[in-house]
Amino acid sequence: MRNEGLGSWPHRRARISAEDTALIHDDRHWSYGEVRERVSRLAGGLHRVGVARGTRVAYLGPNHPAFVETMFAAGQLGAVFVPLNSRLAAAELGTILRDAEPDVLVVAPDLAGTAEDALAGAPVRHRFVVGDRPAASMEALEPLIAQSSPGDAPDVPVVLDDLAMLMYTSGTTGEPKGVALTHANLTWNCFNVLIDVDVSQDEVTLVSAPLFHTAALNQTFLPTFVKGGTSVLVSAFDPDETLELIERHRISWMFGVPAMFQALAQSPKWESADLSSIRAVEAGGAPVPEDLIRTYQARGMTFMQGYGMTEAAPGVSFLRAKDSLSKVGSAGAPCFFSDVDVVDDNGCSVPEGRPGEVVVRGPNVMRGYWGKPDATAAVMSDDGWFHSGDLAERDEDGYLYIVDRVKDMFISGGENIYPAEIENALHEHAAVADCAVIGVPDERWGETGRAFVVPHHGQHLTEEEMRGFLEQRLARYKIPKSLVLVDELPRSASGKLLKKELRTD
């Protein structure tokens, strides 16, 4: 076997513990041996249709074993896996498909219609729908697996520095960028998690956050897989169902955004649920309130949280269990193999207690943005430091406290929201002369969007009209929850929009 990367993991794990359960989905179990065989068969089928080293293979759908199989099969062939956000609108998906130019797209049945719309003008040669029932112009995936044998895939040499995955994230310009992660990036990030969370071989991990996000995939699923634990894949998060799954499968570890953990604690089943199997819960995507941490600790659970970004695969810092209350509000200390600094505009470290930009360097930091050298150069220094755009202070112990964002991004329910993307869409509305979007505090989601719109003279826009217009262009979670009509937006003498003034209104 000449593959050192992700695609070799099913084989390497199966030769140690082939009979152990790797995946559970809808109460069906897959052993590591079964995963190895299905991945090898799928790799053989993908090879027959032309997938080779460097080819992009995309997946669109909720958490499902087919996601895992497609990812590992692509890696076995030296191809590049492209997980797509299933919450995006067809137009947004189409932009990403045209940028990544995958040869193959694998789609969940419920999203076949969305995929067909997204594929208009996208150069995707082979389109497969999960299962054995074809949808529209797509072939069924299952026959591709069944008609192959594990030996059909060639032994492709893959080294850790080869590209493994493109994970798309929007930017401050509203333009999606493919974060190019190597096999080394993903492997070293797993090392960071194994050290911080102490994942065990008998771990039973609930994966209910979407795998197309870096935290669920790289921070939760992959560390569980490499250790030989069991991942319970859930297609969509539901608080009551989650509490039932914890009892049924004796879940020991789970990840979620704070809004998910808040919803669990507010479930009518919370008080009576058997949570004794849970060793630890991990949150990310937004700061965790102290009262929520105490709620979980009162039920005997260890609460941990991390700070990161897709560009760091994603681990930057981690707030370990012993510090969850003494350092409440902190983003934690640097992960073991990540170097983190807080710098001023000149790139010089700032002293404790003073704000600066968080920069991170390490073997988990991305190669760059796919096909965007200028965007890469804007955030990566010559000596390998990635500039996050987040402002933070450090305390006397070196723990980070995020205080603001250099960029305008805000986080809603664990999702990164980039106002420029929404503003670009709003400007297409005939009634909008000018607009700005900011994040405002929300008890449930942490933050939600608020749109400030200057209407054209004699025209009007309602919240209902705005939402209806944006639903055709953006994922629902990106659509602002409130609208404020204004005569003008605050701007500096040079014409720069002053969003700080909007936040103080």
N, C-alpha and C positions, 0 to 999 in steps of 0.2 A: 504494500500500500504506500503510494507516494504522496498521499494527501495529508498535509499537516493541519488543515483548516477545519472549519465548522462541518463540512460535509463528511468528515471521517468520524464525527462524534457518535452517531448511531452504532457504527461498527465497533469502535473502541469500548463503548459502554456495554454493548451486548456480549462482547467476549469476556466481560467480567461478571455481568449479572443478567443474562439473557431472559431468565424467568421472572425477574422482578417487574412490577407494573410501572410502566413509563407514563401512560396517559389514561385518564378517565374522562369520558364525554358522554353525557346522557346515559349514565350508568353502564356504558360499555367500556371494557378494559382492553388496553393494548400493552403487551409486554415489550421489553426492550428488544427482544429477538424479533417480534412481529414488526416493530418500527423499523428495525434494520432491513428486514426483507422487503417491506413495502417501499421504503425509501430507495433501495437498490433497484427494485422493479421500475419505479417511477423514473429514476435516473436513466435506466435503459430506454424507456419509452421516450423521454425528452431528447435523449441522444439521437434516436431514430428520426425525430422531426427537425433535427439540426441544431439543437442546443449544444454549445461548445464553450470552451474557455472564454470568458469575457462577455458572453451573451447575457442579456438581462431577462430575468424571469419574474413577472409581477403576480401578486396575489391580491384579490379583492374579496373580502368577506369577514364575518365575525370569527371569534375564536373557535377553532375546529381542528381536529387532527390533520386535515388536508393542508392547513397552513403550515404545520410543522413538517409534514412530508415534502411539500413543495420547497420549503426553505432548505432542508437538508439535501434533497435531491439536486437542487441547483448547485449547492456547495460541493457535492460529490463530483460534479462535472466541471468545477472551476468557474461556473457561471455566477452572476451577480443577482441576488435576491432583492426584489423591490416590493415591500409591503405597502399596500395602499390603504388610506384612511377610508373606511366604508361609510363614514358620516359625511363625506364631501358630496357636493352636487356634481352632476355629470360634467358640467363645464369645467369645474376645477380638476376633476380626474382627467379630463381630456388634455388639459395643459400639462399635467405631470406625465401622462403617457407620451405625449409628443416630445417632451424633454428627455425622458429616460430611454425612449425607443426600445421597449422590450420586444423580443421575438415571440414571447409566450405570455399569455394572460390566463390565469386560473381564477374562476369566479364562483362564488357561492350562488346556489339557484335563485335565492330571493333577490339577488342584485344583478341578475342577467339583463334585465331591462335597462337599468342604469348604466351597465357596462356597454350595452349596444349604443346608447346615446353618447357615451364618453369616447367610444372608439371611432366616431366619425372624424376622419382626417388623421387618425393615429396609426402609425405604421406597425401594427401588431399582426404578425403572419398567422399565428396559431392561437386559437381561443378555446379553452376547455371549461366546462361547467362541472362542479364537484358532483360526484355520484355517477350514475349510469344512464340518466335521462338527459338527452340533449335539449338545449334551449335555443330557440331561434337559429342563428347561423353557427352556433358553437357545437363542438364535439363533446362527448362525455369523457370525463377524466378516468373513471374506473376501468373501462376497457384498455386504456393506455397502460395501466398498471397490470391488469390481469394478463394481457397478451405479451408481457415481457418477463424475462427471467432475471434473477439477481446478477447473473454474469454478463448481461448485455451491455452494461455501462463500462466504458474504458477506464483504465487506471490513470487518471489525469494527475500530473504533478501539480500540487497546490502548496505554496509556501505562505507563512503567516503574513507576509507583507502584501499579498495579493488582495485585491478588492473583493469584499464579501457581500456588501449590502449597501443599498441606497435608501436612506430614510428621509422622506421629504418633510420639510418644515417651511412655513411661510416666513418672509422677512419683513423688515420695516418698509420696504418698497411695495409690499403686497405681492411680490413675485416668489413663487415656490422655488426652493433650492433643495437639491438632492445632497444630503450629507453623506459623503463617501467614507464608509467604515471598512477597515480591513479586518481580516481574520485575527490579526494581532490586537487590534482595538477591542474587539469583542471578547477575546480570550483574557486579556489583562483586566478588563472591566469585571469579568467573572471572578478573577482572583481577588479583586477589591471587595466584591460582595461576599465571597466565601470567608474572608477575614473579618468583615464587619458584622455579618449576620450569623456566621458560624453554621452555615447550611449543612445538614447531615444527610447520610445515605438513606435514612428512613423518614425523611421529610415528606409530608403530604401538603403540597402547596396549592392554594386556591388561586387560579388565574382568571379573575373576572374582569379586570381592567383589559382594554383591547390590546391584543398582541401587535397591532400596527404601531403602537406607541413604544418608545424606547424603554420606558420603565417596566412595563409588563413583560416585554420580550427579553431585553438584555439584562435587566436588573432582577427579574423574578424567574421566568421560565428557564433560560439558559443555565443559570447557576444550579437550579434544581436538577436539570437534565444531566449536566456534567458530573454531579455528585451521585446520580443514580436514584434520586427521589421520585415521587409520583406527583405529576401535575394534573390537577382537576381543571379542565378547560370549560369555561362557562361562556355561552354566546353573548349574554347580556346581563348586566348587574341588576339584581332585584333584592332588596333588603331581606324580605321574609324568606325567599328561596335561599339566600346566602346563609342565614342562620340554620336552616334545615340541612344544607350541604355540609356545614361545619360539623353538625352532629352525626350525619350519616357516614361521612368519609373520615371522620376524626382528623380534620384539618389542623395542621400544626403551624403553618405560616401563611400569611397572605399580605398582598400589597393593595393599596388603594389611595385615592386622593382624599383629602379631609372630608369633602362632601359625602363620599361613600360611607366613611366611618360614622359621620354624623347621622346619616340615614339609618344605619344599623342600630345605633343607640336609641333612635326614636321609634323603632319598630315596636308594635305591641307584643312581639314575641321575644324582645330583648331580655326581659327579666327572667323568663322561664327557660330560655335556651341553654343547652348544655355546651359551654364554651371551654370545658376543662382540657380539651386536647390542644388548644392553641398555646404555642410556646411564645410566639411573638407576632406582632402586626407591624407593618412598615408603611409609612405615609410619605408622599412626595407630591410635588406639583404646586404646593401652596403652604404657607405657614400653618402650623397646627395650634389651635387655641389650648391654653393650659387646662381649662375645664374638661375638654374632650380627652386629653391625656389622662387626667385623673379618673374620668368615667371608666376608661378601659383598665386602668390599674386597679380600680375598685373591684373589677371582675377577675383579677388575678392575671391579667395579660401584660406583657412587656411591650411598650410602645416605642418604636424607633422611627426616625425620619431622616430623609436624605435630601440633598440639593444637587441638581445636575442639569444637564442639557443634552440634547441629541448629539451635538458636536463632540461631547466627551463620552459618549457611548453607554450611559450618561453620567457616571459617577464623578462628582467633584469633591463633595464633602459629605460627612455622615455624622448625625447626632446619635451616639450610641445609647443603649438602654440606661446605663448608669447616670447619664447626664440629661435625661429627658425632662426632668423637672428643675434641676439646678441651673440648667442652661436653656430654659424654656424660651422660645422665640428665636433661638439660634439656628443657623443652618449647619452647625456642627464644625468639626475639625476635618482637615483634608483626608481623603481616602488614602490607603496605604501606599499605593503606587502612583498617586496623583500629587503633583506639586502645585500649590495654590499661592497666589500673592494678591495683594491689594495695592493698586498703583495709582499715581496721579496722571495728569495729561502728558507728562514727559516720560512715563513708563517707570518712574522711580517709586519704590515701596513707600507707603505712608505709615506713620506711626500708629499705634493702637489708639482707638477712639476717634480717628479721623476717617471720613469717607473717601473711598477710592473705587476704581473699577476692579472687579474680580477677573483675574486672568488665571488660566490653568494650563499646565504642560505635563505631558506624560505619555506612556505607550497606549493609553486609551483615547487620546485625542485624535480626531478625524484627520484623514489625509487632506481634505478640502471639500469644496462644493463642486458637484458634478458639472463639468463644462463651463464653470464660471471662475476663471482665474482672477478677475478683478475683485469679485466678491470675496474670494478666499484671501487675497492679499490685504483686503480691508480689515480682516479680523485676525489674521495669523502673522505674528512677527517673524523676522528672519531666524530667530533662535527658538522657534517652536511654541511660543506662548499664544494661546487662543484668548482673544478679548471677548468677554461674555456680554458686555453691555449692561451688566448689573452693578449697581453701587452697593458697597458693603463697608462695614466697620469691623475691626478685629478687637477682641477684648484682650486682657492681659494673658490669657491662656491660649491665644491664637484661634479662638472660635469665631466664626463668621456670623455677622448679623446683617441680613439684606435690608437696606434702608430705602432704596429707590431703584429706578431703572434708567439707565442712560437712554435706552430706546423707549418707545411708547407702548410696548407690548404689555398686556395685562393677562392675568390667569383666571379663567372661569371654570370651576369644577375640574381643575387639573389640566384644562386645555389652554395652550398658548393662543392668545388672540392678538392679531396684528392689525391695529386700526387702519393702516394705509390700505390694506386689502379691502376692508369694508368701505372706506371712503372712496376708493376707486369705483366700486360697484354703485354706491349712492350717486356719484356724479353722472351716471348714465340716465338717471331719472330726469324727465323733462322739467319737473318743478324745482329741481335743486340747483341753486346758483353757487352755493358754497357749503361745505360741511366739514365737521370734525367729529371724531369718535374717541371717547375716553373710557376707562374702566372706573366704575363706582362701586363702593362697598355693597355687598349683598350677604345677608345672614346665611343663606343656604349655599350659594355657589362661591363665596369668597369675594368675587367681583363679577359684575355683568357690564355689558356695553351700554353706553348712553350716547345717542347721536345728537349733535347740535347742527341744525340745518338752517341756512339762509335761503328762503324760497325766492324764486324769480318774482318780479313785481306782478301783483295780481293773481299769483298762484298760491296753492295751499297743499299741505301734506299732512296726513294723519298717521298715527302709529300703525294702524291696521293696513293702510296703503303701503307704508314703508316695509312692513314685514312681508306682505304679499309680493312686493317687488323683489326683495332680497332673497326670498325663498327659491326663486328661479336661478339664482346666481351663486349663492353661498350655502355652506352647511348651516343647519338650523342653530347650532350652538354659537355661531359667530354673529348671528343677527342681534342687534341691540335690543334690549328689553324696554328701553324708554327713549322718547324723542322730545327734544326741546327746540322750538322754533325761535330764532333770534334774528334781529335786524342786521347784525354783522358779527364776525368772529374777531376776537382780540389778536392783533398782530403788532409786531415791532415796527420800528421805522423802516427797516429793510424788507418788511413784508413777511417775516417769519411768524408762523402761527404760534401763539403763546398758550399752549394747552394747560400750563400751570394755572393760568387765570380761570380757565373753565373748571378746573378741579376745586377751586375755592368758592365758586358760586353756590 
